[in-house]
């Protein structure tokens, strides 16, 4: 990969610093990612609470997780038809508002069916929010700095584990699980106001022309993109066959009480918070493929251990689960940077939306597959066949290592696509044509205003 060779050759060069405006942008995107990630992740450790109150099985819980994911996948494909027609800020705010409403509906859901519907609403908007966030990163940051930017935004995952899950579980212990969703909806309202006040207009992509059904098909079927979608499926299956049922396994099989779950997720989040920015800097200095493969192979070890874990002390449980969280989250930093580089710039918004849809549908299928393998057990019974889930997830990790080597950056083909739309001079450098400066994306001329009104 040409970009990989460039990164390796220049690894001793000082990386350009992020500007104050870029830091503000990344922090707001991280806040959006924090609430979105927490809304999805809070379901996992709440499984014992749902089983106690609603008497649901592992398969029914798998459907709760899958309803969010499938809804996000379908809405993402529909949004790909028009997402590149609008100012990124405007699209992000409206989608995030819908996500906030869906989360509030979860807080007032009286039973399993109503909660299933509420999760469907939250997923319909939340899945597209994450795609728009990734599209903004792809628009604003060049490949040399995208790993660092992705690492900053992905710390939202760590903060959700460190701050969000312990607080949510504390609220669930003392006031019931509905309070956790109500508090999250309130925080989302604050983040929405902050994003409206702080985010600048983001219209640079409008110069490439609006999306259409033909653009959607092009973004969906291009060989560069198809390879990225298949890799995303492998990444999701390698993690989300395990994660939805991990808390229940730790309670029922390992023997940890529900009140200790908050400390397990707190320590895992602290570990990933420290690790992800470091992984981002390493991925910018070394070949991203090498960094990804190293972390993906190492992740197999804690994945197998955590799915075979016998009754052990809390400290051992924390060490194993934290290693699993750090390595599976860490590989996503170079992985997402590589996936973003595969997108043709003209279709980046549609590509990231489709990629998010693929990710969400794969997450739903992984959750259902895990539930089917485990079977149905009563609230007081230990989980069975979780070791088989671990073997299958580890196999998906091996597949992802192989598939990552088949990715190719858009490169000169992307330059040609930009030139044909923007009229850029053929002699213009690939990096400048594909990744204009942040000021270009934050301050477009009035001509782009007409496109944003479509």
N, C-alpha and C positions, 0 to 999 in steps of 0.2 A: 504494500500500500504506500503510495507516494507520501501521504501525510504522515504516516508512521516513520518513514525514513527521515523526513524533514524534522520531525520532533526529536528523533534520536540524535541527528546531527547537531541540532541546536540546543541540546539539553543543558550545556554549560552556560548558555546565554541567559541574561537576566530577563525574566518574564515581565512584560509591561504591567504596571500596576492598574488596578481598577480605580476609576474615577469616583468622586463623591456621588455623582448622579447615578452611576452604575451600581454603587453600593445601596443607595436608596431603592432603586428598582429591584435589586435582588432581595433585599430585606422584606419588601412588600410581597414579592412573589413567594418568599419563604413563609410569610404569615398566612397567605392563602393556602399554601401547601400543608401547613401545620393543621389547619382546621379540616381540610379535605382528607388528609391522611388519618387524622384522629377519628373522624366520622367512620371511616372504613375499619380501622384497627380496633376501635372500642368494642366492636361486636365480638371479637375473638375471646378475650378474657371474660366476657359477660355470659358465655355459654352456660356455666354452672348456675348462674342466676336465672336464666331463661328456663333451664330444665327444672329448677326448683319451683318456679311460679307457674309456668305454662305446661310442665310435664311433656316437653317435646323431645324427640329422639335426635340422634346424630344426623339422620337423613333430613329431618325437618329443619334442623339448624343449618345444614348445608344449603337448603333452599333459601333460607333467609340471607345467607351470604351471597348466593348465586343470583338472587333477585336484583340486588344492587348492581352486580357485575353485568348481568345480561342487559339490564335497562341502560346502563352506561354504554355498553357496546352498540346497541341499536341506535341510541340517540347520537352517538358519535359518528356513525356512518351517515345519518341524515344531516348532521351539522356540517359534515365535510363538503356538502353541496354548496354551502353559502358562507362558511366561516372565514374564507379569505376575502370576502366582499366588504368586510367591515373593519373599522378601527379596532385593533386588538383590545384596547382599553374598554370600549363600549361593549364589545361582545363578552369580555371577561366579567364586567360588572353585572350584566343581566343574567348571565349563567350562574354566577355566584349567588345572586339573590334567590334564584330558584332552588339552588342547593340548600340555602339557609331555611327556606320554607319546608323543604322535605325533611330536614333534620328536626325541625320543630314538630312536624307531624309524628315523627318517631316518639317524641316525648309524651304525646297524648294518646298514643295507640293503646286501646284497651286489651287487645289480645293478639294471637299469633297471625291471623289473617290480616288485620288492620296494620300490624307492624310490617308484614310482608309488602303490603301496598305502599306504606310510607317509605320503606327502603327502596322500592322501585322508583318513586318520585325523586328521592335524594340522588339515586344513581343516574337518573336521566340527565340531571344537570351537573353533578359532580364529576362524572367521567369526562365531559367536554372541558370543564374548567382545567383539569390537569393537562389536557392536550394544548390548550391555549397558552398555558404557562410555559410548556416546553417549546412551543412555536416562537414565543417571544425570546427565549434564550437563544434559539437557533438563528433568529433574525438579527439580534443585537450583538452577539459575541462571536468572534472568529474562532476557528478551530483551535488555535494556540491557547486561547483563554477559556474555551467552552468547558473544559474539564473542571477548572476552578469555579466557574459560574455554576455548573451543575452540582459541584460539591457543596457550595453555599446553600443553594436551594434545597438540596436533598438533606441538609441538616434538619429540615422541618420534620423529617421522619424520626430523627433522633429526639428532637424536642417533644414530639408527640408521645414518644415512649417515656421520656424523662418526666415531663410535666403533665401532659394530658392524661395518659393512662393511670398513673397513681392517683391523681385528683379524681378522675372519673370513677375508679374503683372505690375510692374512699366515699364518694357520694353514693355509690350503689350500695355499699355496706351499711351506711347510716340512714339513707333516705329513699332507697330503691333505685333500680336501674334507669327509670324514666328521668330522674333528676340529672343524670349524666348527659343525656341528649338535650335536655332543656338548657343546661349550662353551656353546652357546645353551641347551641343556636344563638344564645346571647353573645358569646365571644365572636361568632361569625358576623353578627350585626356590627360589632365594633370594627372588625377587620374590613367589612364592606365600606364603611364610612371612611376609614383610613385609606383604602385603595382609591376611592373616588376623589379624595383630596390630594393624594400624593402622586399617583401614576400620571405621567404625561401622555399625550396622544401618541399612539404607536401605529403609524400609517405607512412605513417604508415599503411594506409588501404590496401595497395597492398599486405601485408603479408597474408591477408585473402583470396586471390585468386581473379581473375577477374570476372566481371559480365557476365551473359549470359541470354538467353531468359527464362530459367528455374529460374534463380535468380530473374528476373523481376517478373515472376508470383508468386514466393515465397514472394517477397516484397509486391506485390499487394494484395495477397489473405490471408496472414497470419492473423488470428483473432486479434492479438494485433494491427496490422497495420490498419485493416479495421475500428476498433473502432476510431482510430486517424483520419482517413480520413472523417468519418461521422461527427466527432466533428468539423473538419476544415470547412466543408460545412456550418454547423450551425453558426460558428463564422463569416464567410464571409457574409452570407445572412443578419445577424443581423447588419452589418455595411454598406455594399455596396449597399443595396437597398436605403439608405438615402444619402450617401456622394456624389455620382455623381451629384445629383440634388440640393444639399444644397445651393450652391452659387446662382443658379438661383432663388431658393425660397427666399433667403434673399434679392435679388434685386427686384423681382417682387411682392412678397407678404408682406415681412416685410418692404420694402421701403428703404433699404439701397442702396446708390449709388455704382456703380462698383468700384469707387476709394477708398471706405472704406474696400473692401474685403481684401486688403493686411494687414490692422490692425487686422482684425478678425483672419486671419490665423497666423499672427505674435504672437498675445497673446495666441492663442491655442498652438502654437509650443513652446513658452517659458514655458507654464504650463506643457506640457508633458516632456520637457527637464529636468525640475526640478523633475518631479514625477517618471519617468521611472527608473533612477538609484536607487531611494529609494525603489520602488516596487521590483527591482531585489534583493536588500539586504534583504528585508522582506521575499521574496519567498525562499531565501536560509536559513533563520532562522526559519521560520514557515512552516507548511505543505502547499505545493504548491496548493493542491486542495482547501483548505480553503481560501487561498488568492484569487485564481481564482474565486471561487463562490461568495465571498464577492464583488469583483469588478464587476463581470458580473451582479449581481442583482442590484447594485447601478447604473449601466449604463442604466438600463431601464428608470430611472427617466428623465435624460436629453434627451434621445432619444424621449420620448413622448412629452416633452416640446418643443424641437426644431422643431418637425414636426407639432406642433399646434401653433407656435409662431405668434402672431398678430403684427401689426406695433408697434415697441417699439424703445426706444433709443439705441444708439450704445453700451453703456455700458452694458445694459441688454443682447443685442445680443452677446456680447463678453463673458459675464459670462456663458450663456447657452451653446454656441458653444464650449467654452474651457472646460467646464465640460464634454461634450459629447466626445471630443477628448481625454482628460486625461483618462477617465474611459474605453473607448473602446480600446485605445492603451495600457493602463496599464494591463488589463486582459490578453493581448497577451504575456506578459513577463512570468508569471507562466504557461500560456497555452502552449507556444512553448517549454518551458523547459519540461513539462509533455509529450508533443508529441514526443520530441526528445528521451526521456527516454524509450519510447515504442519501438524504433527501435532496431531490432537485429543488433549487431555491424557489422556482415558480410555484411548486406544489407543496412547499414545506408545511403550511398550515393544514392543508388537506392530509398530507402524509402523517403529521403528528396526531391528527384527529383519528385517522384510520388506525394508526399504530396503537393509540389509546383504546380504541374499540376492540382491536385484536387482543390487547392485554386484558381488558375487562371480561370479554367472553371466555378467554382462556382461564381467567381467575374463577369464573363461575363453574366452568367444566371441571377444573381442578378441585374445587370445594365439593362438588357433587361426587366426583370420583373418589375422593378421600372418604366421604360419608358412606358410599356404597361398599367400599372395602372394609370399613370398620363395622358396618352393620348397625343394628339397633340394640342399645343397652339401656337399662333403667338408670335413673339418676344416681343410684348407690352402687352400681356395678362398674368394674374396671373395663377400660377399653380393650378390645381385642384386635389383633392384626395391624397394630400401629407400626410394627417392625416392617411389614410388607410395604406400607406407605413410605417408609424411609428408604427402602431399596429402590422403589420406583422413582422417588424424587432424586436420588443419587444418580440413577440412570439418565434422568433428564439433564442433570448437571454435566454429565459426560457429553451428551449430545450437544449442549450449548457450547462447550469448548470447541467441538468440531465445526459447528455452524458459524461461529464467530470468525473463523479463518476464511470464510467465503464472502464476507462483507467487502464491499468496495465503496470508496467515497465517490461522490458525484463528480468531482474534479472538473476536467475540461468539458465534459458533457453538460455539467451544470452551468459553466460559463457560457456555452453556446445558447442554452435556454434563456439566460438572462440577457445576452446580447440581442437575441431575436425579439425580445419584448421591450427592452429599455433603449436599444440603439447604442449600447456601450461599444466603444472602439475595440476592435479585435485585439489590439496590442495591450489592452488594459490587463493588469495582473489578475490571476484567478482569485487571489485572496481579497483584493479590493472590490472586484465585481460581485463576487458572491456574498461577501460580508462587508457592506459599507460601514462607515464609522457609526457609533451610537448616535451622534448628532443627526445623521441622516434619518435614522428611524424615529428620533424624538422630535424632529422639526421638519415636516414635509411641506412643500409648497402648496398653494391653494388648489392646484390642479388635482391633488389627491383628495381634497375635500369632496369633490363631485363624486369620486368613486366610493367614498365612505358612506355616502347617502343612499347607495343602491340597496 
